[in-house]
Amino acid sequence: MKGVADVGDPRPPSTGTVNSRPTNDACMSLWRSRRTGYYLTLVAVTTVVSTLVYNYGMATLENDPQPLYRSLEIVSQTYTTTGYGEDAGWSTPHMNLLMIVLQLTGIGLILTGVDVFAVPWLRNTLATTAPTVAPDVEDHVVICEYTPRGEAFIEELESRGQAYVVVEGDEEAATELHEADYRVVHGDPESTDVLENAGIERARAVVADATDDVNASIVLSAREANPAIRIVTLVEDQRLAEYHDIAGADEVLSPRQLLGESLSHRVPTAVTTAVDDGIEIGDDLELVELSIAEGSDLCGRTVDEIQPRERFGVDGIGAWIDGVFESPIPPDREFDTGMRLLVAGEPERIDTMRAEAMSTVHSFSARHVLIAGYGEAGAAASDALADAHTRVTVLDSDDRDDVDIVGDARDPDAIREAGVEDVSAVIVTLDDDTTAVFATLVVRELNPSVDIIVRANDADNVQKLYRAGADYVQSLATVSGRMLASTVFDDEEVLAVDREIDVVKLPAGRLAGRTVVDADVRSRTGCTVLAAVRDGETISEFDPASFVFEDDDDVVLAGTDESVQSFEARFLA
């Protein structure tokens, strides 16, 4: 069974054809041609038989013999409901009954003809079809194939007001996207003609998001269509990244590897002392996630009571509350056990707050982690934990190197055999979210106190995984979208693509000549100013009320996509 290991994108491999269902379409075309043939045969046979019967009736019953062509004319007039001419007024009941039958037959043939010809024609005429040529658009991003990762990337593009065109080879999928108001072109993304129809010569960049082999072909076609275009590809198997480079890709991204490493950082270990690895923003500034431990000095207290800046000298950026990131943290929000805070400040000051967030009875013994699913993300998580001297047990459905237990992650017996009752954390990196939900339920039932860290393939399933019992869920699609956005755009430097917030470095813009307090940045945009960058030096220790930004300064901000966009609109647009 393939559903319990991180073995690749669940999207079926592309064949590179414009229509992925040629057999079905051929069958439908054949059936329609047969229906037409059957109908025309029925009309011909019915007309001939009716003409012969009518001609015989006129000669024997009405005693009025006439040529066959005259009888054919009467039958045609009857079938088409145009009238009967001079033959009307038959004297025998048999001929009147025959005419009734002919009238009903004519109506039946007309209705059948409507179903065979008119209805399909109207359906095809009125049906919405995806365009094959993009409208006039410039400086856009061409996205080859639509996936959950691409959907997250499109959301990033739309938040920036950036134009895009999706090239989708599946006709039905392209039509659905078109009906949902996505800018889409139907065609084979490996075709230079299709890429030209998508406006590649006017585009800003091309993103190849199909299977690894198809992506390499897309790179070659894109490079042929526009040698100067910037090309970014995503790779499932990190070992194949070099071939994308050889094909001509400018950037090759491996979101699964990054996500696996990120998930491993969520595991409390003796080395990380119950805190995620920090993101170094400057020599004296880090961005760190802190988990509130039960029994700690911060547990059960509100932001107003703690006052992170006044007490610890750190900025509270936000917190994950019920799996949703909130920034800023509501002042009356009480810190619950397991809540994760995002803070920024000098490492020494963060260490002071970290000590307050940890339980006084916290154990620093070596940790044991179970990884369910040993694909690209699972292997990356295992390597990162091994570097932290953490004991790792790997469970996977396939018997391969470095897999300790072969079994189904949904099987309680396999989970028990992997030692779930003795581990401190379980990392679930399965390629199917439904399987991951069930595995999470099983793990939570077998060990109610264990930390469960899960990778979601689709962002829509994040909340479902939290309800199943996960302590932390990170979406592969979201991370991929953020990686793509930070790679494609050069106007800002995103420092934390694996978080649900942006940490960006932007020009000071209209903030020059003003202070943070004077500009009221946080209340007006929702962003937190973490540092200033002047002459290449990061200045993290400054008074927000007196430090004045200069024209050539950069500013380091933290906030959601919307808040960063708000800052750009107010101070850079």
C-alpha positions as a printed NumPy array, in Angstrom:
array([[  0.   ,   0.   ,   0.   ],
       [  1.298,   3.409,  -0.935],
       [ -0.8  ,   5.589,   1.36 ],
       [  1.311,   5.657,   4.514],
       [  4.673,   6.897,   3.339],
       [  5.873,  10.223,   2.044],
       [  6.464,   8.87 ,  -1.413],
       [  5.634,  11.877,  -3.532],
       [  2.927,  14.142,  -4.767],
       [ -0.478,  12.435,  -4.679],
       [ -1.3  ,  14.079,  -8.   ],
       [ -1.212,  11.464, -10.778],
       [  1.794,  11.703, -13.075],
       [  1.29 ,  13.913, -16.067],
       [  1.67 ,  12.387, -19.497],
       [  2.4  ,  15.717, -21.09 ],
       [ -0.695,  15.573, -23.301],
       [ -3.253,  18.304, -23.614],
       [ -6.08 ,  15.966, -22.649],
       [ -5.377,  13.28 , -20.08 ],
       [ -8.476,  11.272, -21.053],
       [ -8.109,  10.617, -24.818],
       [ -9.678,   7.163, -24.593],
       [-12.864,   8.448, -22.963],
       [-13.182,  11.318, -25.436],
       [-12.697,   8.939, -28.37 ],
       [-15.4  ,   6.645, -26.987],
       [-17.81 ,   9.556, -26.548],
       [-17.141,  10.748, -30.108],
       [-17.744,   7.233, -31.443],
       [-20.971,   6.919, -29.463],
       [-22.235,  10.262, -30.766],
       [-21.471,   9.264, -34.373],
       [-23.311,   5.961, -33.878],
       [-26.336,   7.733, -32.376],
       [-26.478,  10.016, -35.409],
       [-26.233,   7.051, -37.769],
       [-28.947,   5.132, -35.922],
       [-31.262,   8.138, -36.024],
       [-30.793,   8.805, -39.734],
       [-31.343,   5.107, -40.482],
       [-34.54 ,   5.178, -38.422],
       [-35.834,   8.217, -40.328],
       [-35.07 ,   6.62 , -43.703],
       [-36.646,   3.246, -42.884],
       [-39.716,   4.833, -41.283],
       [-40.227,   7.141, -44.261],
       [-39.965,   4.315, -46.816],
       [-42.324,   2.017, -44.901],
       [-44.833,   4.822, -44.298],
       [-44.759,   5.796, -47.991],
       [-45.436,   2.22 , -49.116],
       [-48.247,   1.702, -46.597],
       [-49.854,   5.051, -47.453],
       [-49.621,   4.377, -51.181],
       [-51.256,   0.966, -50.693],
       [-54.014,   2.454, -48.504],
       [-54.87 ,   5.153, -51.001],
       [-55.162,   2.567, -53.786],
       [-57.158,  -0.097, -51.925],
       [-59.086,   1.75 , -49.211],
       [-59.685,   5.151, -50.768],
       [-59.82 ,   3.798, -54.321],
       [-57.512,   6.606, -55.385],
       [-54.247,   5.142, -56.707],
       [-51.319,   7.547, -57.059],
       [-47.556,   7.489, -57.768],
       [-45.137,   6.682, -54.955],
       [-43.555,  10.132, -55.109],
       [-47.007,  11.638, -54.379],
       [-47.333,   9.37 , -51.354],
       [-43.789,  10.318, -50.277],
       [-44.789,  13.979, -50.439],
       [-47.812,  13.388, -48.172],
       [-45.678,  11.438, -45.667],
       [-43.087,  14.224, -45.647],
       [-45.799,  16.84 , -45.106],
       [-47.171,  14.817, -42.214],
       [-43.795,  14.16 , -40.571],
       [-42.824,  17.815, -40.75 ],
       [-46.322,  18.958, -39.606],
       [-46.622,  21.333, -42.579],
       [-50.042,  20.072, -43.778],
       [-51.637,  17.473, -46.023],
       [-52.557,  19.248, -49.242],
       [-55.379,  17.97 , -51.452],
       [-55.447,  14.448, -49.941],
       [-57.022,  15.685, -46.688],
       [-60.463,  14.301, -45.898],
       [-59.998,  10.508, -46.012],
       [-63.219,   8.54 , -46.142],
       [-62.252,   5.27 , -44.439],
       [-61.436,   4.789, -40.722],
       [-58.355,   2.784, -41.647],
       [-56.739,   5.689, -43.502],
       [-57.643,   8.139, -40.749],
       [-56.018,   5.783, -38.225],
       [-52.964,   5.525, -40.471],
       [-52.685,   9.326, -40.595],
       [-52.85 ,   9.518, -36.804],
       [-49.989,   7.016, -36.593],
       [-47.999,   9.028, -39.145],
       [-48.583,  12.247, -37.197],
       [-47.398,  10.668, -33.937],
       [-44.416,   9.144, -35.722],
       [-43.473,  12.537, -37.144],
       [-43.62 ,  14.2  , -33.732],
       [-41.551,  11.362, -32.258],
       [-38.892,  11.74 , -34.926],
       [-38.76 ,  15.515, -34.362],
       [-38.316,  15.109, -30.593],
       [-35.674,  12.452, -31.155],
       [-33.869,  14.761, -33.565],
       [-33.87 ,  17.52 , -30.951],
       [-32.207,  15.17 , -28.475],
       [-29.675,  13.895, -31.01 ],
       [-28.749,  17.192, -32.672],
       [-30.124,  20.31 , -30.984],
       [-29.409,  19.505, -27.326],
       [-25.72 ,  18.578, -27.846],
       [-25.247,  21.624, -30.075],
       [-26.766,  23.961, -27.49 ],
       [-24.766,  22.31 , -24.714],
       [-21.503,  22.78 , -26.591],
       [-22.429,  26.315, -27.617],
       [-23.338,  27.459, -24.103],
       [-20.681,  25.466, -22.213],
       [-17.795,  27.343, -20.61 ],
       [-14.405,  26.306, -21.935],
       [-10.987,  27.338, -20.752],
       [ -9.175,  29.724, -23.101],
       [ -6.139,  28.56 , -25.025],
       [ -4.586,  32.021, -25.211],
       [ -3.977,  34.331, -22.273],
       [ -5.338,  37.876, -22.378],
       [ -2.929,  40.764, -22.748],
       [ -0.918,  40.692, -19.533],
       [  2.644,  41.682, -18.727],
       [  5.135,  41.078, -15.942],
       [  3.112,  38.068, -14.831],
       [  4.112,  34.665, -13.475],
       [  3.424,  31.59 , -15.611],
       [  2.505,  28.629, -13.387],
       [  2.776,  25.276, -15.158],
       [  0.16 ,  22.89 , -13.765],
       [ -2.229,  23.56 , -10.882],
       [ -1.595,  21.791,  -7.557],
       [ -2.345,  22.518,  -3.867],
       [  1.133,  24.042,  -3.731],
       [  0.286,  26.219,  -6.687],
       [ -2.945,  27.275,  -5.015],
       [ -1.003,  28.554,  -1.99 ],
       [  1.406,  30.328,  -4.343],
       [ -1.495,  31.968,  -6.179],
       [ -2.812,  33.245,  -2.851],
       [  0.616,  34.779,  -2.223],
       [  0.549,  36.375,  -5.685],
       [ -2.934,  37.772,  -5.204],
       [ -1.969,  39.223,  -1.827],
       [  0.797,  41.113,  -3.654],
       [ -1.431,  42.186,  -6.534],
       [  0.788,  40.189,  -8.907],
       [ -0.673,  38.886, -12.179],
       [ -0.339,  35.208, -13.106],
       [ -1.42 ,  32.679, -15.733],
       [ -1.882,  28.973, -14.977],
       [ -1.099,  26.51 , -17.774],
       [ -3.182,  23.385, -17.157],
       [ -3.036,  20.336, -19.407],
       [ -6.212,  18.694, -18.137],
       [ -9.18 ,  20.168, -20.011],
       [-11.718,  19.485, -17.274],
       [ -9.46 ,  20.921, -14.571],
       [ -8.698,  23.961, -16.725],
       [-12.407,  24.566, -17.282],
       [-13.112,  24.349, -13.552],
       [-10.335,  26.834, -12.847],
       [-11.68 ,  29.17 , -15.52 ],
       [-15.177,  28.981, -14.036],
       [-13.657,  29.772, -10.617],
       [-12.183,  32.996, -12.081],
       [ -8.562,  31.823, -12.182],
       [ -6.48 ,  33.141, -15.07 ],
       [ -5.829,  29.867, -16.875],
       [ -4.757,  28.618, -20.291],
       [ -5.555,  25.088, -21.402],
       [ -2.673,  23.323, -23.101],
       [  0.401,  21.161, -22.696],
       [  2.912,  23.04 , -20.494],
       [  5.738,  21.179, -22.238],
       [  4.805,  22.83 , -25.546],
       [  6.581,  26.038, -26.533],
       [  3.481,  27.116, -28.48 ],
       [  1.324,  26.815, -25.372],
       [  3.866,  28.715, -23.275],
       [  3.876,  31.449, -25.905],
       [  0.074,  31.507, -25.724],
       [  0.492,  32.068, -21.978],
       [  2.58 ,  35.162, -22.738],
       [  5.942,  33.782, -21.649],
       [  7.802,  36.395, -23.703],
       [  6.201,  39.103, -21.509],
       [  6.303,  37.164, -18.236],
       [  8.333,  37.833, -15.137],
       [  8.997,  34.194, -14.258],
       [  7.954,  30.608, -14.91 ],
       [  7.159,  28.177, -12.094],
       [  7.188,  24.467, -13.008],
       [  5.037,  22.513, -10.539],
       [  4.325,  19.166, -12.199],
       [  6.176,  15.871, -11.681],
       [  9.97 ,  15.907, -11.571],
       [ 10.473,  14.602, -15.114],
       [  7.781,  16.835, -16.61 ],
       [  9.276,  19.833, -14.816],
       [ 12.612,  19.23 , -16.528],
       [ 10.85 ,  19.173, -19.904],
       [  8.982,  22.378, -19.037],
       [ 12.296,  24.069, -18.221],
       [ 13.698,  23.192, -21.643],
       [ 10.573,  24.458, -23.427],
       [ 10.442,  27.656, -21.379],
       [ 14.12 ,  28.358, -22.009],
       [ 13.535,  27.893, -25.75 ],
       [ 10.498,  30.185, -25.757],
       [ 12.196,  32.912, -23.704],
       [ 15.932,  32.473, -23.038],
       [ 15.972,  35.347, -20.519],
       [ 13.019,  34.211, -18.381],
       [ 13.564,  33.314, -14.722],
       [ 12.596,  29.67 , -14.147],
       [ 11.829,  28.134, -10.749],
       [ 11.046,  24.435, -10.32 ],
       [  9.891,  22.271,  -7.444],
       [ 11.379,  18.83 ,  -6.991],
       [  9.955,  15.881,  -5.069],
       [ 13.126,  13.789,  -5.116],
       [ 16.09 ,  15.888,  -4.037],
       [ 18.415,  13.583,  -5.983],
       [ 16.864,  14.819,  -9.24 ],
       [ 17.465,  18.498,  -8.512],
       [ 20.744,  18.548, -10.446],
       [ 18.94 ,  17.527, -13.648],
       [ 16.652,  20.534, -13.346],
       [ 19.804,  22.632, -13.054],
       [ 21.216,  20.972, -16.151],
       [ 17.966,  21.653, -18.031],
       [ 18.365,  25.347, -17.275],
       [ 16.366,  26.103, -14.118],
       [ 17.491,  29.18 , -12.19 ],
       [ 16.218,  27.878,  -8.842],
       [ 15.295,  24.355,  -7.754],
       [ 13.257,  24.137,  -4.543],
       [ 12.626,  21.132,  -2.309],
       [  9.763,  22.074,   0.039],
       [  9.527,  18.582,   1.511],
       [ 13.114,  18.693,   2.727],
       [ 12.652,  22.131,   4.279],
       [  9.386,  21.053,   5.877],
       [ 10.937,  17.9  ,   7.318],
       [ 13.698,  19.923,   8.933],
       [ 11.145,  22.432,  10.205],
       [  9.019,  19.685,  11.761],
       [ 12.062,  18.286,  13.54 ],
       [ 12.647,  21.699,  15.113],
       [  9.244,  21.434,  16.791],
       [ 10.436,  18.454,  18.827],
       [ 11.621,  19.371,  22.341],
       [ 15.085,  17.9  ,  22.794],
       [ 17.831,  18.174,  25.33 ],
       [ 19.751,  20.323,  22.857],
       [ 16.976,  22.788,  21.937],
       [ 15.675,  22.894,  25.509],
       [ 12.053,  22.904,  24.509],
       [ 12.289,  25.71 ,  21.994],
       [ 12.364,  25.87 ,  18.253],
       [ 15.611,  26.856,  16.592],
       [ 15.771,  30.598,  16.164],
       [ 16.036,  32.486,  12.916],
       [ 19.052,  34.738,  13.009],
       [ 18.062,  38.133,  11.639],
       [ 21.239,  39.935,  12.617],
       [ 24.213,  39.482,  14.895],
       [ 22.119,  40.441,  17.923],
       [ 18.573,  39.579,  16.875],
       [ 16.741,  36.272,  16.601],
       [ 13.192,  35.18 ,  15.914],
       [ 12.201,  32.275,  18.147],
       [  9.15 ,  30.181,  18.938],
       [  8.594,  29.398,  22.611],
       [  6.221,  26.751,  23.917],
       [  4.439,  27.446,  27.193],
       [  5.025,  24.469,  29.485],
       [  2.616,  23.35 ,  32.179],
       [  3.677,  24.712,  35.544],
       [  5.878,  27.447,  34.062],
       [  5.903,  31.017,  35.367],
       [  4.149,  32.252,  32.195],
       [  1.384,  29.641,  32.126],
       [ -2.026,  31.048,  33.031],
       [ -1.01 ,  34.698,  32.702],
       [ -1.998,  37.33 ,  30.131],
       [  0.156,  39.521,  27.88 ],
       [ -0.685,  42.556,  30.01 ],
       [  0.518,  40.737,  33.1  ],
       [  3.729,  39.468,  31.499],
       [  4.65 ,  42.576,  29.423],
       [  7.371,  40.883,  27.303],
       [  9.098,  44.088,  26.149],
       [  9.216,  45.754,  29.555],
       [ 10.133,  42.619,  31.491],
       [ 12.353,  40.713,  29.077],
       [ 13.269,  43.231,  26.376],
       [ 11.734,  41.112,  23.594],
       [  8.94 ,  41.802,  21.116],
       [  5.927,  39.512,  21.153],
       [  5.114,  39.053,  17.471],
       [  2.14 ,  36.719,  17.818],
       [  0.938,  33.334,  18.982],
       [ -0.61 ,  30.186,  17.548],
       [ -4.027,  29.879,  19.17 ],
       [ -6.019,  26.759,  18.285],
       [ -3.785,  26.286,  15.26 ],
       [ -4.358,  29.816,  13.946],
       [ -1.656,  32.479,  14.081],
       [ -2.795,  35.712,  15.749],
       [ -0.768,  38.892,  15.548],
       [ -0.678,  40.913,  17.683],
       [ -1.561,  38.796,  20.703],
       [ -4.752,  40.05 ,  22.387],
       [ -3.698,  41.808,  25.644],
       [ -6.18 ,  39.814,  27.714],
       [ -5.273,  36.477,  26.146],
       [ -4.2  ,  33.957,  28.763],
       [ -1.173,  31.795,  27.971],
       [ -2.284,  28.172,  28.036],
       [ -0.177,  25.042,  28.244],
       [  1.268,  24.193,  24.842],
       [  0.627,  27.621,  23.329],
       [  3.445,  28.693,  21.028],
       [  4.653,  32.275,  21.134],
       [  6.674,  33.967,  18.422],
       [  9.101,  36.456,  19.929],
       [ 12.056,  38.483,  18.65 ],
       [ 14.984,  39.938,  20.511],
       [ 18.574,  39.478,  21.565],
       [ 19.519,  35.837,  22.24 ],
       [ 20.395,  36.496,  25.891],
       [ 17.06 ,  38.173,  26.577],
       [ 15.164,  35.434,  24.772],
       [ 16.989,  32.902,  26.963],
       [ 15.642,  34.71 ,  30.013],
       [ 12.066,  34.502,  28.731],
       [ 12.649,  30.909,  27.647],
       [ 13.507,  29.966,  31.211],
       [ 10.222,  31.487,  32.389],
       [  8.277,  29.567,  29.73 ],
       [  9.758,  26.221,  30.749],
       [  8.372,  24.082,  33.528],
       [ 10.357,  23.994,  36.745],
       [ 10.155,  20.198,  36.555],
       [ 11.202,  20.011,  32.9  ],
       [ 13.248,  16.946,  32.042],
       [ 16.433,  17.314,  30.037],
       [ 16.955,  13.625,  29.392],
       [ 17.673,  12.439,  25.886],
       [ 14.523,  12.222,  23.772],
       [ 13.089,   9.433,  21.663],
       [ 11.101,  10.384,  18.547],
       [  8.956,   8.205,  16.289],
       [  8.714,   9.208,  12.609],
       [  5.774,   7.759,  10.668],
       [  6.468,   8.019,   6.942],
       [ 10.   ,   7.978,   5.542],
       [  9.902,   9.961,   2.34 ],
       [ 11.742,  13.184,   1.57 ],
       [ 10.288,  15.051,   4.561],
       [ 10.611,  12.12 ,   6.944],
       [ 14.246,  11.552,   6.009],
       [ 15.051,  15.25 ,   6.452],
       [ 13.426,  15.244,   9.89 ],
       [ 15.338,  12.101,  10.853],
       [ 18.673,  13.589,   9.788],
       [ 18.01 ,  16.822,  11.679],
       [ 17.089,  14.936,  14.85 ],
       [ 20.124,  12.681,  14.534],
       [ 22.305,  15.796,  14.423],
       [ 20.685,  16.815,  17.724],
       [ 21.634,  13.417,  19.211],
       [ 17.994,  12.38 ,  19.466],
       [ 17.042,   8.719,  19.268],
       [ 14.817,   8.119,  16.244],
       [ 12.582,   5.176,  15.31 ],
       [ 11.242,   5.13 ,  11.743],
       [  7.958,   3.464,  10.755],
       [  7.152,   3.07 ,   7.065],
       [  5.073,   0.789,   4.862],
       [  8.076,  -0.013,   2.641],
       [ 11.078,  -2.013,   3.76 ],
       [ 14.   ,   0.244,   2.905],
       [ 17.25 ,   1.436,   4.425],
       [ 16.932,   3.221,   7.775],
       [ 13.361,   1.972,   8.315],
       [ 13.14 ,   0.292,  11.72 ],
       [  9.548,  -0.954,  11.667],
       [  7.701,  -1.953,   8.497],
       [  3.986,  -1.427,   8.888],
       [  0.927,   0.745,   8.374],
       [  0.866,   3.96 ,  10.404],
       [ -2.869,   3.397,  10.94 ],
       [ -2.305,  -0.023,  12.514],
       [ -2.253,   0.173,  16.343],
       [ -0.077,  -2.938,  16.523],
       [  2.553,  -1.379,  14.25 ],
       [  2.469,   1.849,  16.268],
       [  2.919,  -0.11 ,  19.509],
       [  5.778,  -2.114,  17.999],
       [  7.46 ,   1.188,  17.111],
       [  7.384,   2.113,  20.799],
       [  4.791,   4.888,  20.789],
       [  4.159,   4.453,  24.503],
       [  7.78 ,   5.34 ,  25.316],
       [  8.51 ,   8.162,  22.86 ],
       [  8.361,  11.862,  23.674],
       [  7.155,  12.944,  20.229],
       [  5.717,  11.53 ,  17.006],
       [  6.312,  13.164,  13.614],
       [  3.746,  12.154,  10.99 ],
       [  4.862,  12.763,   7.388],
       [  2.452,  10.771,   5.235],
       [  1.545,  11.543,   1.65 ],
       [ -2.199,  11.365,   2.252],
       [ -3.954,  13.662,   4.712],
       [ -6.796,  11.222,   5.368],
       [ -4.235,   8.608,   6.372],
       [ -2.445,  11.188,   8.52 ],
       [ -5.693,  12.057,  10.322],
       [ -6.345,   8.411,  11.152],
       [ -2.74 ,   7.83 ,  12.233],
       [ -2.968,  10.876,  14.511],
       [ -6.116,   9.492,  16.13 ],
       [ -4.39 ,   6.153,  16.732],
       [ -1.268,   7.751,  18.224],
       [ -3.297,  10.035,  20.501],
       [ -5.313,   7.084,  21.766],
       [ -2.215,   4.992,  22.501],
       [ -0.243,   7.83 ,  24.14 ],
       [ -2.386,  10.786,  25.306],
       [  0.628,  12.803,  26.518],
       [  2.92 ,  12.503,  23.498],
       [  3.692,  15.52 ,  21.281],
       [  2.247,  14.877,  17.808],
       [  3.73 ,  16.911,  14.951],
       [  2.095,  16.451,  11.544],
       [  2.716,  17.49 ,   7.975],
       [ -0.448,  18.392,   6.072],
       [ -0.318,  18.142,   2.3  ],
       [ -3.357,  20.381,   1.867],
       [ -3.861,  23.536,   3.923],
       [ -7.601,  22.79 ,   4.104],
       [ -6.876,  19.77 ,   6.325],
       [ -4.822,  21.608,   8.966],
       [ -7.737,  22.209,  11.342],
       [ -8.957,  18.633,  10.906],
       [ -5.548,  17.341,  12.012],
       [ -5.639,  19.611,  15.054],
       [ -9.057,  18.205,  15.955],
       [ -7.67 ,  14.695,  15.555],
       [ -5.166,  15.446,  18.325],
       [ -2.086,  16.959,  16.673],
       [ -0.109,  19.469,  18.72 ],
       [  1.464,  21.13 ,  15.706],
       [  0.564,  20.976,  12.008],
       [  2.441,  22.525,   9.129],
       [  1.087,  22.614,   5.595],
       [  3.328,  21.511,   2.735],
       [  1.272,  23.605,   0.33 ],
       [  1.682,  26.732,   2.464],
       [  5.433,  26.271,   2.859],
       [  5.781,  25.619,  -0.875],
       [  3.806,  28.732,  -1.733],
       [  5.919,  30.88 ,   0.557],
       [  9.142,  29.388,  -0.801],
       [  8.04 ,  30.142,  -4.344],
       [  7.028,  33.698,  -3.478],
       [ 10.286,  34.445,  -1.696],
       [ 12.263,  32.985,  -4.63 ],
       [ 10.38 ,  34.621,  -7.496],
       [ 10.335,  38.116,  -6.012],
       [ 13.488,  40.109,  -5.41 ],
       [ 11.809,  43.158,  -3.89 ],
       [ 11.861,  41.714,  -0.398],
       [ 13.826,  39.14 ,   1.526],
       [ 11.619,  36.611,   3.306],
       [ 13.529,  35.132,   6.213],
       [ 11.033,  32.567,   7.511],
       [  9.273,  30.668,   4.738],
       [  8.393,  27.763,   7.059],
       [  6.415,  29.987,   9.418],
       [  2.895,  31.281,   8.993],
       [  4.209,  34.832,   9.167],
       [  6.505,  36.941,   7.059],
       [  9.823,  38.172,   8.362],
       [ 10.946,  40.516,   5.626],
       [ 13.57 ,  43.117,   4.948],
       [ 12.222,  46.106,   3.011],
       [ 13.382,  49.634,   2.197],
       [ 12.356,  52.183,   4.809],
       [ 10.542,  54.198,   2.137],
       [  8.318,  56.89 ,   3.625],
       [  9.347,  55.747,   7.088],
       [ 12.557,  57.725,   6.487],
       [ 12.716,  60.806,   8.675],
       [ 10.274,  59.321,  11.165],
       [ 10.334,  57.069,  14.222],
       [  8.398,  53.862,  14.725],
       [  6.21 ,  55.54 ,  17.335],
       [  5.624,  58.619,  15.195],
       [  4.637,  56.505,  12.179],
       [  2.486,  54.275,  14.422],
       [  3.575,  51.285,  12.341],
       [  2.043,  48.508,  14.411],
       [ -1.456,  49.906,  14.81 ],
       [ -1.61 ,  51.16 ,  11.211],
       [ -0.216,  48.055,   9.498],
       [ -0.13 ,  45.202,  12.025],
       [  3.634,  44.75 ,  11.469],
       [  6.236,  44.689,  14.213],
       [  9.485,  46.528,  13.456],
       [ 12.283,  44.235,  14.627],
       [ 15.387,  46.045,  13.45 ],
       [ 16.883,  48.655,  11.174],
       [ 19.656,  47.893,   8.689],
       [ 22.023,  50.826,   8.109],
       [ 25.208,  50.568,   6.037],
       [ 25.01 ,  46.772,   6.235],
       [ 24.747,  46.743,  10.031],
       [ 21.646,  45.387,  11.752],
       [ 20.512,  47.639,  14.59 ],
       [ 18.161,  45.742,  16.881],
       [ 18.627,  47.797,  20.042],
       [ 16.99 ,  51.155,  19.443],
       [ 14.385,  53.367,  21.08 ],
       [ 11.193,  53.242,  18.967],
       [ 10.306,  56.741,  20.132],
       [ 13.597,  58.44 ,  19.243],
       [ 15.356,  56.382,  16.54 ],
       [ 14.871,  58.158,  13.198],
       [ 15.127,  56.129,   9.981],
       [ 17.228,  57.464,   7.11 ],
       [ 16.624,  57.317,   3.352],
       [ 18.975,  54.404,   2.628],
       [ 17.916,  52.323,   5.638],
       [ 16.192,  48.97 ,   5.407],
       [ 13.642,  47.838,   7.954],
       [ 13.144,  44.27 ,   9.227],
       [  9.456,  43.542,   9.796],
       [  7.441,  40.634,  11.137],
       [  3.775,  40.13 ,  10.385],
       [  1.176,  38.289,   8.376],
       [  0.923,  38.534,   4.595],
       [ -1.843,  41.098,   4.948],
       [  0.079,  43.259,   7.409],
       [  3.222,  43.271,   5.238],
       [  1.087,  44.255,   2.259],
       [ -0.414,  47.029,   4.372],
       [  3.084,  48.307,   5.218],
       [  4.076,  48.276,   1.55 ],
       [  0.919,  50.15 ,   0.593],
       [  1.42 ,  52.84 ,   3.25 ],
       [  5.169,  53.329,   3.147],
       [  6.443,  52.017,  -0.203],
       [  3.697,  52.398,  -2.818]])
